[in-house]
């Protein structure tokens, strides 16, 4: 049984140490995420190869239906029995397997494939693939019964092969059945990118009324002159939630928008992509049925902004200086600024006008988002610390929610974050591992005064003396709620503690390995907080 005792700070910490010595336990290793459905299950062994294989059925395992041969690839589906109307096939899958089926000609072009009689813990997933094996439509739990699937296929969907599998490629058993549907009226719009390329392009200002069936998507060619063009959905009926996407010639998504038009409507600017053939894809969230209007609107050009809007323009302008800058953003407009290469900073928006709801993004050198904040400030204002990025951000992008535009002030201010006592001189409190590695380690028994602003953390190197220690926070200012974390050299959290013994202070057992390692202190809630931090030694 260890008794915890501070060395020079024993008298100061006597009241704290009576509460016990239980520290936080290391975090458990996270479970890897399941494989994405789009990747498909791996081919089975036993004669697989490029063309896939056919697995012969075990008839004894299917007392209620005809056992199905399992084609393990779209190519192998030509060598097994196709799905015929009202014929129930029994499917048994091993781990990593999926069954591929073609559809018999007598099924016609409109039909529904369902799974039923699911075995214990089986969760089916059905997908319709095109002739090249690319997924067009998919259903997981739409079969009515728990975990069963139902895939509705129309003649215009270009489905060539049905893939029947399980969630996360687990083993499972189920029956699969195809039922014919009444022929649907052919749509008056292209339902594939190939069809759209041979159809006349959409004309700006002309409204197209669209009624999409479940799993149906519309595609449209666009005019060569896309300057100022915006695709907009309007007059959404019956809970429709639209999604717009701009595709390149290979079908890759260049731009996408879900709710940028307000509510469930979409609004997608079309003048940003490079020159060349592009296609507008128009659908609904989760591929549900929906009814709405689509229109291309050509907006008047906006006057040149007095702030940079691209990474290159931000580089050319130079580093943003601490202080306040007033911004007036138009619709879908954002401002980009280069950040100082040294020091820790807090960025926030203030004095919001014209119904602005701001969003701040910290970006790396290539423009990738490292961290973001929507409403971390007062009301709809934003507030973010550069320490939130995990590594030093190169740029900040200031915009508005859904690109609605608005007027506001952008404030950049430096944060001190350094202790003021002798412990600060010895250990220092800075905001990153890189900075902490260049400073002395935290000294045993010497209390450090810490003041944090917003999301700013304090990071201090831990001593490498091969002995167990404990970190404590105490003398918290009003409203302060601390969190202590032990980090390895890569910044991964080894152990953490939030509230010791039901209070808002923290107490963390610090193991002697690994080294180098660091102690990070944070304040919950984003408010300014002051507290004392100390590292103490157990006495045997």
FIROLO-749497 format. One line per field, with one value per residue (C-alpha): x, z, y; residue number from 1. Coordinates in pm, 1 decimal, always signed. Last residue first. Layout:
N
c1	c(X	...)
c3	c(Z	...)
c2	c(Y	...)
seq	c(NUM	...)
% end
This chain:
540
c1	c(+693.2	+664.8	+481.5	+612.3	+426.6	+371.4	+191.6	-58.2	-231.7	-541.2	-673.8	-951.7	-1079.2	-1382.9	-1376.4	-1610.2	-1355.3	-1009.7	-704.9	-378.4	-134.7	+147.0	+420.6	+620.3	+973.0	+967.7	+732.8	+738.7	+761.5	+381.2	+198.6	-111.2	-354.9	-553.9	-797.5	-1000.8	-1374.8	-1490.6	-1643.8	-1338.1	-1110.1	-1283.1	-1122.8	-844.6	-635.6	-399.2	-185.3	-319.0	-131.7	+76.6	+349.2	+601.9	+349.5	+82.7	-45.5	-373.1	-514.1	-862.3	-967.2	-1304.8	-1283.0	-1605.3	-1456.3	-1077.0	-925.8	-696.0	-591.1	-465.1	-271.2	-10.0	+112.6	+454.2	+611.9	+988.7	+1222.7	+1378.4	+1261.4	+1080.0	+759.4	+750.0	+478.3	+175.6	-83.9	-398.6	-576.4	-942.5	-1053.6	-787.9	-579.6	-396.2	-153.9	+40.0	+297.7	+351.3	+699.3	+685.0	+863.5	+984.3	+811.2	+1063.1	+1280.0	+1177.6	+1244.4	+1017.7	+735.1	+739.7	+709.2	+457.1	+226.3	+57.6	+322.2	+355.9	+708.0	+892.2	+1156.9	+1048.8	+687.0	+765.1	+916.5	+580.1	+412.5	+309.2	+284.5	-41.6	+24.8	-242.6	-210.2	-517.4	-687.0	-1033.6	-1262.8	-1546.3	-1881.6	-2111.8	-2311.8	-2315.3	-2549.0	-2269.3	-2436.5	-2306.6	-2080.8	-1713.1	-1372.4	-1083.4	-770.8	-433.0	-104.5	-213.9	+49.2	-24.5	-305.4	-541.0	-700.8	-381.6	-470.1	-757.5	-1114.4	-1409.5	-1721.2	-2024.1	-2381.3	-2451.7	-2123.9	-1829.8	-1797.4	-2083.5	-1928.8	-1574.5	-1327.1	-1007.5	-737.7	-916.5	-697.2	-588.4	-253.2	-46.0	-280.5	-617.3	-796.5	-1166.3	-1397.7	-1778.4	-2003.4	-2379.7	-2454.5	-2807.9	-2696.8	-2467.3	-2231.1	-2037.0	-1771.6	-1584.5	-1301.5	-946.0	-722.2	-347.0	-37.2	+309.9	+515.4	+431.1	+176.6	-146.5	-224.5	-576.9	-873.0	-1210.9	-1528.6	-1804.3	-2098.3	-2332.7	-2151.6	-1919.3	-1869.4	-1556.1	-1422.6	-1070.1	-961.6	-611.0	-316.8	-154.3	-257.6	+52.0	+109.8	-113.9	+52.9	+9.6	-360.6	-407.1	-245.6	-469.8	-782.1	-1043.5	-816.1	-985.9	-1112.0	-1361.7	-1403.0	-1763.5	-1999.7	-2102.5	-2478.0	-2617.1	-2724.4	-2986.0	-3023.7	-3353.5	-3472.3	-3822.0	-3921.6	-4063.2	-3902.3	-3852.5	-3564.0	-3205.1	-3060.9	-3076.0	-3229.6	-3092.2	-2967.2	-2633.7	-2503.9	-2254.4	-1917.5	-1735.7	-1440.2	-1316.4	-1216.3	-1473.9	-1570.4	-1858.9	-2124.5	-2239.0	-2461.6	-2777.2	-2981.9	-3317.9	-3375.1	-3406.8	-3206.6	-3045.1	-2717.5	-2889.0	-2712.2	-2433.3	-2161.3	-1861.6	-1613.0	-1765.0	-1598.8	-1809.7	-1519.9	-1621.9	-1635.3	-1934.9	-2115.1	-2340.6	-2682.0	-2866.7	-3238.2	-3436.4	-3804.4	-4032.3	-4355.6	-4280.2	-3976.2	-4068.5	-3710.4	-3378.7	-3100.1	-2810.6	-2595.4	-2441.5	-2226.1	-2008.5	-2112.7	-2084.6	-2059.6	-2413.7	-2465.0	-2556.1	-2812.1	-2840.5	-3141.1	-3130.3	-3369.9	-3325.3	-3684.5	-3876.1	-3788.3	-4043.2	-3873.2	-4014.4	-3757.0	-3752.4	-3593.5	-3383.8	-3054.5	-3100.7	-3015.3	-2805.6	-2960.3	-2925.3	-2634.2	-2409.3	-2704.7	-2759.7	-2402.2	-2434.9	-2736.4	-3106.5	-3173.7	-3507.2	-3865.4	-3889.8	-4026.9	-4364.2	-4305.6	-4376.2	-4569.6	-4327.6	-4185.6	-4076.6	-3725.8	-3649.1	-3342.1	-3332.8	-3084.8	-2766.6	-2471.7	-2096.1	-1982.2	-1885.3	-1921.6	-2296.8	-2389.4	-2397.7	-2623.3	-2494.2	-2742.5	-2596.7	-2689.1	-2861.7	-2898.8	-3147.6	-3389.0	-3581.1	-3643.5	-3494.8	-3627.6	-3387.1	-3532.2	-3312.2	-3355.6	-3204.1	-3534.8	-3824.2	-3949.1	-3693.0	-3532.8	-3242.8	-2937.9	-3022.0	-2795.3	-2804.2	-2552.8	-2246.9	-1985.8	-1936.2	-1870.3	-2215.1	-2379.7	-2424.6	-2738.1	-2672.0	-2829.3	-2707.8	-2810.2	-2772.3	-2736.7	-2717.1	-2911.0	-3016.9	-3236.9	-3557.5	-3598.3	-3407.3	-3577.6	-3528.5	-3783.6	-3862.0	-3896.1	-3693.0	-3851.8	-3826.0	-3865.5	-3510.6	-3360.2	-3158.9	-2786.8	-2666.3	-2362.5	-2324.5	-2094.9	-1820.1	-1587.8	-1694.6	-1887.0	-2221.4	-2522.4	-2796.7	-3134.4	-3315.1	-3686.6	-3833.4	-4109.4	-3960.4	-3624.1	-3281.0	-3014.4	-2862.6	-2484.1	-2215.7	-2299.3	-2257.1	-1886.3	-1809.3	-1988.0	-1770.5	-1806.9	-2081.9	-2254.8	-2474.4	-2811.7	-2984.0	-3351.8	-3572.6	-3702.6	-3463.0	-3152.9	-2846.8	-2898.0	-2865.0	-2504.7	-2439.4	-2146.7	-1920.9	-1858.2	-1537.4	-1418.9	-1305.0	-975.5	-884.3	-1119.8	-1058.5	-1079.6	-1051.3	-1328.1	-1318.6	-1300.7	-1617.0	-1719.6	-1532.6	-1852.0	-1979.8	-1691.2	-1486.8	-1571.1	-1388.8	-1095.2	-1177.9	-1009.8	-724.3	-847.8	-749.0	-506.9	-659.9	-706.7	-557.3	-678.1	-467.7	-708.9	-895.8	-652.7	-400.3	-592.7	-597.6	-224.3	-141.2	-5.3	+173.3	+343.4	+454.3	+831.7	+810.5	+459.3	+344.6	+130.2	+107.8	+156.1	+0.0)
c3	c(-7.2	-68.5	-382.5	-566.8	-664.9	-986.9	-948.0	-1136.5	-993.3	-1154.2	-1378.9	-1635.9	-1936.4	-2087.5	-2359.6	-2179.2	-2038.1	-1948.9	-2060.3	-1903.6	-2112.0	-1949.1	-2179.7	-2251.7	-2375.0	-2231.5	-2197.8	-1913.5	-1554.1	-1514.8	-1429.2	-1211.2	-1286.4	-1049.1	-1177.9	-1020.1	-1091.2	-790.4	-777.3	-634.2	-919.9	-1224.2	-1569.2	-1581.0	-1869.3	-1977.4	-2282.3	-2515.1	-2846.1	-2906.0	-3102.2	-2814.2	-2575.8	-2400.2	-2039.2	-2008.5	-1735.1	-1761.6	-1567.4	-1485.4	-1405.5	-1331.8	-1047.3	-1041.9	-950.3	-647.6	-738.9	-1029.7	-958.3	-1137.7	-978.3	-990.8	-1057.3	-1097.7	-1392.0	-1375.9	-1710.6	-1605.0	-1788.7	-2059.4	-2019.4	-2240.5	-2143.9	-2353.8	-2531.8	-2607.4	-2466.7	-2252.4	-2008.4	-1701.1	-1523.5	-1200.5	-1152.1	-817.4	-755.4	-591.6	-867.5	-1144.4	-1484.0	-1761.6	-1914.7	-2250.6	-2612.7	-2598.5	-2471.8	-2795.3	-3020.7	-2784.2	-2822.7	-2620.1	-2380.0	-2006.9	-1872.3	-1666.4	-1471.9	-1525.9	-1488.7	-1172.6	-1023.7	-1057.0	-1345.4	-1569.4	-1940.3	-2136.1	-2316.5	-2584.2	-2893.0	-3037.7	-3375.7	-3405.7	-3708.3	-3703.9	-3860.7	-4160.6	-4335.3	-4598.0	-4631.4	-4722.1	-4545.6	-4214.4	-4271.2	-4354.9	-4206.5	-4332.8	-4116.9	-4260.1	-4179.5	-3883.8	-3642.6	-3541.9	-3328.3	-3480.0	-3146.6	-3043.5	-3292.5	-3061.9	-3188.8	-3134.8	-3344.7	-3312.0	-3330.0	-2961.7	-2796.3	-2917.5	-2982.0	-3233.5	-3550.1	-3490.9	-3711.7	-3691.1	-3926.9	-4257.4	-4562.3	-4740.8	-4863.9	-4602.2	-4323.7	-4248.7	-3935.2	-4009.7	-3856.3	-3900.1	-3859.6	-3835.7	-3989.0	-3974.8	-4142.4	-3846.8	-3607.5	-3370.9	-3288.4	-3445.6	-3272.4	-3328.8	-3037.9	-3086.3	-2987.6	-3098.2	-3414.2	-3783.5	-3787.5	-3974.8	-4343.6	-4408.4	-4606.6	-4637.5	-4737.9	-4991.2	-5057.3	-5037.5	-4982.4	-4690.9	-4512.1	-4298.5	-4030.1	-3907.1	-3542.1	-3399.2	-3418.7	-3764.9	-4048.5	-4235.2	-4590.9	-4877.4	-5131.0	-4908.9	-4858.3	-5234.9	-5286.7	-5029.9	-5185.4	-5080.7	-4987.7	-4856.9	-5024.6	-5228.3	-5604.1	-5677.3	-5713.9	-6057.8	-6112.9	-6045.9	-6314.4	-6167.5	-6282.9	-6168.7	-6014.7	-5872.6	-5616.5	-5558.3	-5359.5	-5320.2	-5092.5	-5216.6	-4864.9	-4918.5	-5254.0	-5605.1	-5874.9	-6047.7	-6256.9	-6522.4	-6621.8	-6952.4	-6951.1	-6787.0	-6424.9	-6142.2	-5969.9	-6184.9	-6075.4	-5738.9	-5560.7	-5366.7	-5203.6	-5024.3	-4695.8	-4487.6	-4657.6	-5000.9	-4867.3	-4737.8	-4926.9	-5146.8	-5348.4	-5556.7	-5767.3	-5734.0	-5965.4	-6252.6	-6497.5	-6699.6	-6382.0	-6152.9	-5980.2	-5694.6	-5566.9	-5271.7	-5199.3	-4882.7	-4963.5	-4660.4	-4859.2	-5134.7	-5196.1	-5373.0	-5466.1	-5565.9	-5684.0	-5929.5	-5935.3	-6246.9	-6214.9	-6509.0	-6632.2	-7005.1	-7161.2	-7054.5	-6823.8	-6891.8	-6654.8	-6443.8	-6241.0	-5965.4	-5870.0	-5565.0	-5455.0	-5728.2	-5823.4	-5928.9	-6093.3	-6212.6	-6426.1	-6405.6	-6690.3	-6578.9	-6707.9	-6970.0	-6882.3	-7145.2	-7435.5	-7399.0	-7530.7	-7229.3	-6993.2	-7105.6	-7015.8	-6675.5	-6601.2	-6531.5	-6803.2	-6760.9	-6872.1	-6663.4	-6817.2	-6665.1	-6434.5	-6526.7	-6252.7	-6016.3	-6035.7	-5718.1	-5650.0	-5339.3	-5121.6	-4817.1	-4536.1	-4371.9	-4224.3	-4192.1	-4137.3	-4427.8	-4215.3	-4281.2	-4487.7	-4857.7	-5160.2	-5479.4	-5765.1	-6115.9	-6425.7	-6275.0	-6540.3	-6324.6	-6610.6	-6582.1	-6212.4	-5918.4	-5561.5	-5310.9	-4984.9	-4692.6	-4362.3	-4035.3	-3842.1	-4071.8	-4300.3	-4573.0	-4568.2	-4338.7	-4564.4	-4914.3	-5203.8	-5546.6	-5826.4	-5711.2	-5982.4	-6117.3	-6476.6	-6597.7	-6323.4	-5966.7	-5749.5	-5379.6	-5098.1	-4736.0	-4482.2	-4105.0	-3973.9	-3593.4	-3598.3	-3946.3	-4156.6	-4285.1	-4534.9	-4798.4	-5067.2	-5437.2	-5600.7	-5972.8	-6273.8	-6585.7	-6665.7	-6433.3	-6733.7	-6842.6	-6533.2	-6307.5	-6253.4	-5911.0	-5694.4	-5346.1	-5088.4	-4883.5	-4623.3	-4347.5	-4493.7	-4661.7	-4681.3	-4924.2	-4966.7	-5286.3	-5302.2	-5652.2	-5691.5	-6012.3	-6118.0	-5978.0	-6200.9	-6151.5	-6148.6	-6416.7	-6530.7	-6168.9	-6193.3	-6354.4	-6077.6	-5820.3	-5555.0	-5727.2	-5457.2	-5568.5	-5404.9	-5187.1	-5272.2	-4979.2	-4637.2	-4535.9	-4646.7	-4463.7	-4603.1	-4954.4	-4895.5	-5195.0	-5441.9	-5431.4	-5768.9	-5816.0	-5915.4	-6263.9	-6154.0	-5926.4	-5720.7	-5747.2	-5378.8	-5202.8	-5154.0	-5310.4	-5064.5	-4959.0	-5119.1	-5089.6	-5103.8	-4776.9	-4585.6	-4367.1	-4002.4	-3786.9	-3579.8	-3210.1	-3000.6	-2768.5	-2412.8	-2247.9	-1961.7	-1613.9	-1423.9	-1083.2	-746.8	-474.5	-207.3	-94.3	+191.4	-65.4	-145.3	+210.8	+250.1	-79.1	+40.2	+334.6	+116.8	-154.7	-100.1	-128.0	-209.3	-43.6	-169.7	+67.0	-110.3	+0.0)
c2	c(+306.5	+682.1	+786.2	+1094.0	+1409.3	+1606.7	+1937.8	+2154.9	+2463.3	+2611.0	+2888.5	+2859.6	+3055.6	+2883.7	+2616.4	+2378.1	+2136.6	+2268.7	+2072.7	+1955.5	+1749.7	+1555.4	+1430.1	+1118.0	+1046.0	+789.0	+495.9	+411.3	+538.8	+530.1	+852.4	+801.3	+1083.2	+1305.5	+1567.4	+1849.2	+1882.8	+1681.3	+1333.1	+1163.2	+1271.6	+1419.2	+1395.3	+1137.4	+1011.7	+734.6	+654.2	+925.3	+927.5	+1240.5	+1063.8	+1082.2	+926.9	+1127.8	+1124.5	+1313.1	+1536.9	+1692.0	+2002.2	+2154.8	+2529.1	+2716.6	+2921.4	+2888.6	+2550.7	+2534.6	+2180.9	+1967.9	+1651.5	+1437.5	+1115.0	+947.5	+605.2	+590.3	+524.9	+875.2	+1015.2	+1332.4	+1428.9	+1697.6	+1961.0	+2037.6	+2300.4	+2299.1	+2589.8	+2523.0	+2859.4	+3025.1	+2826.4	+2961.9	+2733.0	+2792.5	+2516.7	+2339.0	+2196.1	+1851.2	+1660.7	+1892.7	+1902.9	+1853.5	+2124.9	+2274.8	+2178.5	+1874.2	+2098.5	+2302.4	+1997.5	+1836.3	+2135.4	+2410.7	+2534.8	+2509.1	+2553.9	+2291.3	+2477.0	+2835.0	+2733.7	+2542.9	+2853.7	+3026.4	+3209.6	+2927.2	+2986.8	+2972.7	+3295.8	+3295.1	+3511.6	+3675.8	+3652.8	+3808.2	+3778.7	+4033.4	+3950.8	+4006.2	+3736.2	+3463.5	+3165.9	+2925.9	+2633.1	+2770.6	+3068.0	+3096.9	+3168.4	+2956.0	+2951.4	+2859.0	+2685.3	+2474.4	+2340.8	+1985.6	+1842.0	+2101.7	+2190.2	+2373.4	+2647.6	+2739.3	+2770.1	+3002.0	+3046.3	+3275.4	+3146.4	+3219.6	+3321.5	+3116.8	+2744.5	+2752.6	+2611.0	+2491.8	+2309.7	+2105.8	+1975.0	+2045.9	+1980.5	+2298.6	+2168.9	+2354.5	+2240.2	+2395.8	+2520.1	+2576.6	+2838.9	+2838.6	+3143.8	+3177.5	+3519.2	+3659.3	+3985.2	+4061.5	+3882.0	+4107.4	+3846.5	+3557.1	+3375.4	+3263.4	+3163.8	+3151.9	+2957.5	+3065.6	+3031.5	+2988.3	+3270.4	+3186.2	+3238.3	+3366.7	+3232.0	+3406.2	+3225.1	+3282.9	+3052.3	+3351.5	+3679.6	+3737.3	+4070.7	+4055.0	+4290.7	+4214.2	+4225.0	+4183.8	+3948.3	+3965.0	+3733.4	+3616.2	+3731.7	+3842.2	+3615.2	+3311.6	+3393.2	+3438.0	+3098.2	+2932.9	+3081.5	+3341.9	+3631.7	+3950.0	+4266.7	+4067.8	+4124.1	+4224.5	+3928.8	+3809.4	+3790.2	+3445.7	+3201.4	+2968.4	+2608.8	+2456.0	+2130.8	+2080.7	+1816.3	+1466.7	+1188.9	+813.9	+711.5	+683.5	+723.1	+1101.7	+1180.6	+1211.6	+1446.4	+1383.9	+1674.8	+1570.1	+1713.3	+1716.9	+1951.2	+2268.7	+2248.6	+2253.6	+2582.3	+2710.7	+2462.2	+2596.6	+2340.0	+2421.0	+2145.7	+2143.8	+1956.9	+2274.9	+2548.8	+2527.1	+2389.6	+2073.5	+1794.1	+1925.5	+1753.5	+1857.7	+1662.1	+1314.8	+1063.5	+931.6	+897.5	+1206.9	+1415.1	+1418.1	+1707.8	+1603.0	+1709.1	+1552.0	+1601.1	+1533.2	+1470.9	+1504.3	+1488.1	+1736.2	+1955.7	+2279.0	+2366.1	+2207.6	+2439.4	+2402.7	+2718.0	+2872.0	+3185.7	+3087.7	+2744.0	+2812.3	+2464.8	+2383.4	+2088.1	+1726.3	+1578.3	+1264.6	+1147.1	+884.0	+604.9	+378.9	+444.7	+625.1	+978.6	+1238.9	+1533.1	+1865.8	+2044.9	+2426.2	+2622.0	+2921.7	+2786.9	+2514.8	+2156.4	+1984.4	+1792.4	+1413.1	+1199.3	+1260.0	+1211.0	+851.4	+758.6	+925.2	+712.0	+767.8	+1026.6	+1207.6	+1143.1	+827.4	+504.2	+412.4	+118.4	-242.3	-424.7	-594.0	-946.2	-1122.9	-1254.6	-1461.3	-1514.3	-1742.2	-1687.5	-1815.2	-1630.1	-1591.4	-1230.7	-1007.0	-689.3	-695.9	-999.9	-1074.9	-1103.4	-940.8	-907.9	-872.2	-667.6	-362.7	-91.4	+108.4	+183.7	-142.2	-88.7	-279.0	-281.0	-437.2	-571.1	-676.4	-863.1	-731.9	-739.1	-817.6	-540.0	-603.2	-259.2	-350.1	-330.2	-213.2	-121.6	+41.6	+98.5	-93.8	-141.3	-495.3	-387.3	-498.5	-293.4	-412.2	-427.3	-474.8	-674.9	-671.4	-936.5	-938.6	-1297.1	-1326.0	-1658.4	-1754.2	-1529.8	-1684.0	-1396.8	-1198.0	-992.8	-916.3	-685.7	-670.9	-442.0	-532.2	-866.4	-1165.6	-1398.2	-1309.3	-1479.9	-1250.4	-1297.0	-1392.7	-1322.1	-1473.6	-1314.2	-1474.9	-1322.4	-1559.8	-1850.9	-1803.5	-2035.4	-1935.0	-2109.8	-2018.8	-1943.2	-1929.7	-1669.6	-1521.7	-1668.6	-1578.5	-1725.5	-2074.9	-2064.3	-2029.1	-1674.3	-1558.4	-1647.5	-1312.1	-1120.3	-1299.2	-1571.7	-1767.9	-1971.4	-2261.0	-2226.0	-2483.7	-2514.8	-2422.1	-2518.2	-2800.2	-2608.0	-2749.1	-3098.0	-2959.5	-2849.9	-2629.3	-2630.5	-2325.4	-2164.4	-1969.0	-1623.6	-1523.0	-1366.4	-1652.7	-1862.8	-2239.0	-2322.9	-1992.3	-1743.7	-1397.6	-1111.0	-935.9	-609.9	-281.1	-77.6	-224.3	-68.7	-302.3	-279.0	-23.0	-147.9	-190.1	+76.7	-23.8	+31.3	+354.6	+336.8	+341.2	+664.1	+701.5	+580.4	+739.6	+841.1	+1153.8	+1231.5	+1354.7	+1671.4	+1799.6	+1746.6	+1914.5	+2249.9	+2094.6	+1837.8	+2084.6	+2048.2	+1665.7	+1556.5	+1237.4	+955.2	+656.2	+326.7	+0.0)
seq	c(540	539	538	537	536	535	534	533	532	531	530	529	528	527	526	525	524	523	522	521	520	519	518	517	516	515	514	513	512	511	510	509	508	507	506	505	504	503	502	501	500	499	498	497	496	495	494	493	492	491	490	489	488	487	486	485	484	483	482	481	480	479	478	477	476	475	474	473	472	471	470	469	468	467	466	465	464	463	462	461	460	459	458	457	456	455	454	453	452	451	450	449	448	447	446	445	444	443	442	441	440	439	438	437	436	435	434	433	432	431	430	429	428	427	426	425	424	423	422	421	420	419	418	417	416	415	414	413	412	411	410	409	408	407	406	405	404	403	402	401	400	399	398	397	396	395	394	393	392	391	390	389	388	387	386	385	384	383	382	381	380	379	378	377	376	375	374	373	372	371	370	369	368	367	366	365	364	363	362	361	360	359	358	357	356	355	354	353	352	351	350	349	348	347	346	345	344	343	342	341	340	339	338	337	336	335	334	333	332	331	330	329	328	327	326	325	324	323	322	321	320	319	318	317	316	315	314	313	312	311	310	309	308	307	306	305	304	303	302	301	300	299	298	297	296	295	294	293	292	291	290	289	288	287	286	285	284	283	282	281	280	279	278	277	276	275	274	273	272	271	270	269	268	267	266	265	264	263	262	261	260	259	258	257	256	255	254	253	252	251	250	249	248	247	246	245	244	243	242	241	240	239	238	237	236	235	234	233	232	231	230	229	228	227	226	225	224	223	222	221	220	219	218	217	216	215	214	213	212	211	210	209	208	207	206	205	204	203	202	201	200	199	198	197	196	195	194	193	192	191	190	189	188	187	186	185	184	183	182	181	180	179	178	177	176	175	174	173	172	171	170	169	168	167	166	165	164	163	162	161	160	159	158	157	156	155	154	153	152	151	150	149	148	147	146	145	144	143	142	141	140	139	138	137	136	135	134	133	132	131	130	129	128	127	126	125	124	123	122	121	120	119	118	117	116	115	114	113	112	111	110	109	108	107	106	105	104	103	102	101	100	99	98	97	96	95	94	93	92	91	90	89	88	87	86	85	84	83	82	81	80	79	78	77	76	75	74	73	72	71	70	69	68	67	66	65	64	63	62	61	60	59	58	57	56	55	54	53	52	51	50	49	48	47	46	45	44	43	42	41	40	39	38	37	36	35	34	33	32	31	30	29	28	27	26	25	24	23	22	21	20	19	18	17	16	15	14	13	12	11	10	9	8	7	6	5	4	3	2	1)
% end
